[in-house]
Amino acid sequence: MTKPNAIGWFDIYVNDMKRAKTFYETVLKQKLEKMPDPTGETEMMSFSGDMKAYGATGALVKSNYSKPGVGGTMVYFSVEDVAVEESRVIKAGGKILRPKFSIGDFGFVSLCEDSEGNHFGLNSMK
């Protein structure tokens, strides 16, 4: 059996689900889907993904148990060209913290802030 990747799922905590959903759909040009929560305690919108494919998928989560903000976890979205998604961040209500820069053999990264105050990265080989 193959050992799984370190990350199997991620949650991005939000205060305003509608605003956060609009932000990520605008920047990533990806439709988020309502996701049922078996506990009935949180509101969730999932990013598309294939659990058998490389990388992880996850969801926006509105919960009484955790809040958005700058801190320890940084999620990097894999995109075709960082510059394209980065160009949508400000119009969608976010901020560019560090514009596209090279990370050598690993491509390029842009560091951003979403509409909820969470920091996230964009990563591409272009």
C-alpha positions, 0 to 999 in steps of 0.5 A, spaced: 500 500 500 502 506 498 503 511 503 498 517 502 500 524 502 501 528 508 495 533 506 488 529 505 483 535 506 483 542 508 478 547 511 479 554 510 475 558 515 470 564 514 465 569 517 461 570 511 460 564 506 457 568 501 463 573 500 468 567 501 465 563 496 464 569 491 472 571 492 474 563 491 470 562 485 472 569 482 479 568 483 480 560 481 474 560 476 472 554 479 465 553 482 464 551 489 459 546 491 454 546 497 457 540 502 453 536 507 455 536 514 454 530 518 454 534 524 449 539 522 454 544 526 457 548 520 456 550 513 461 548 508 462 549 500 467 544 497 472 545 492 472 540 486 477 535 486 478 527 485 480 524 492 484 519 487 488 524 484 495 528 486 494 533 491 488 535 496 481 538 496 477 541 501 472 546 503 470 553 505 467 552 512 463 557 517 463 554 524 463 556 531 469 552 533 474 556 529 475 562 525 479 565 519 485 569 520 492 569 519 496 564 523 499 557 522 496 554 516 498 556 509 494 553 503 497 553 496 492 552 490 495 549 484 494 553 478 496 554 471 499 561 471 500 564 478 499 571 474 492 570 471 489 568 478 493 573 482 490 578 477 483 577 480 485 577 487 484 585 488 477 585 484 474 579 488 476 583 495 482 580 497 490 583 497 496 581 494 501 580 499 507 578 495 506 578 487 509 572 483 516 570 485 520 564 483 521 558 487 526 555 483 525 548 480 518 548 484 516 554 479 512 560 482 508 563 488 504 569 489 502 570 496 495 573 497 489 574 503 482 572 501 476 576 503 476 573 510 483 575 512 486 568 511 493 568 507 493 563 501 498 562 496 498 560 488 503 556 485 504 554 478 510 552 474 509 558 469 
